[in-house]
Every structure is written in C-alpha cells, then in structure tokens.
Amino acid sequence: MAPTLFDIDAKPGDLIEILGGVYHHWAVFIGGDEVVHLIPSTHRGGDLLEVLAFLDSSDATVRRQRIWEVVGSNRFRVNNLLDDEYQPLDPSTIVGNAVKTVGQERPYNVATHNSEHFVTELRYGKPESRQVQTAAVIGGVAAAGVAVAVMGAALFSAFRKNKDKE
C-alpha cells in the first residue's frame, strides 16, 4: 500500500518525489491533499511509469491536482534534496509562487527543464535536477567504458595483425 501524506509528514512547500522506475516525477506540496507539478503535454494521464512519452515532449503545463491523481499507484516521499546546500524560501512564498504558475505552458526538456528543475526553482530559487546530473555521470562512465573497450579491441586487433606478420 502506498504511503499517505500523514505517513510522510508533508508540509506546504515540501518537495514530493514520485518514484516511477527510471524517471522520478516531482511536485511541490501546497497543503490539504494538493500538489503543483509540471507535466509534459504528451502525458495523457495514467500511471507515471508510462513516462517514455516525456522524452518526446518539448512543452509542458503546470497543473494543480490532488496528490492521489498525480501519484497513482507509485510510491512517493518528501525529498527536500537541496536543503543542505541552499536556504529554502519561506513556505508561503513557495506555495504562492507555485499557485501563480498553475495553467502556464512552459518549455520541457528531460535534461534541462523537467519537473525536478521546476520544483527546485520554486523551493530554492535555483532550477536543478540531481537525477539528470546522476544520469550524466552514469552516461559518462558508460561512454568511457565503451571507449576503453573499443580502444582495447582495436589495440588487440593491431597486435594480432603484427603477430600474424611475424
């Protein structure tokens, strides 16, 4: 059973991380049972595990919804991930700014303007996405590994050719 807001003690202005496989969706809790979040235009509702369409979107809408409509069957948690690095804005400012953005159309890019960028800008005044940074590091390590493997294969092939000529 998914946790409830009472289980995780969400307060207005807290960031809610919705755990949906590889991609985590983010929202800001505004009180009651409502959140504000940035949702790509290609998302047609349903479970956030169906987010592959997010990669194909270039625009998004800011929505105010009941948390249960956003979370669906996914697990979620309060994750004010940058509180140790940045001073959060006042909760009433976070909520007020979030509510003012409802209905806005915004650019969307999974790497530069995703839901995590949106909520961290609301909470801290700085748009950041740790999942993008993590993916970049993992991608860089994977690319480096592929490059080493290709170079190793090329060197091995050259070594064999030289050995065969002897």
VENFENZI-V746482 format. One line per field, one symbol per residue. phi: phi as a letter, one per 20 degrees, with the letter a starting at -180 (. if undefined). Layout:
phi=???
//
This chain:
phi=.ffdfffdlfcgnfededecmfedecbdfdomcdcdbdcgfffdnnfffeegfgfddcbbcecdbfgffefleffbbfbefdgfdcffffgffgfgffffegnfecfcbgecbdffggfffffdmcfccfffffffffffffffffffffffffffffffffffff
//
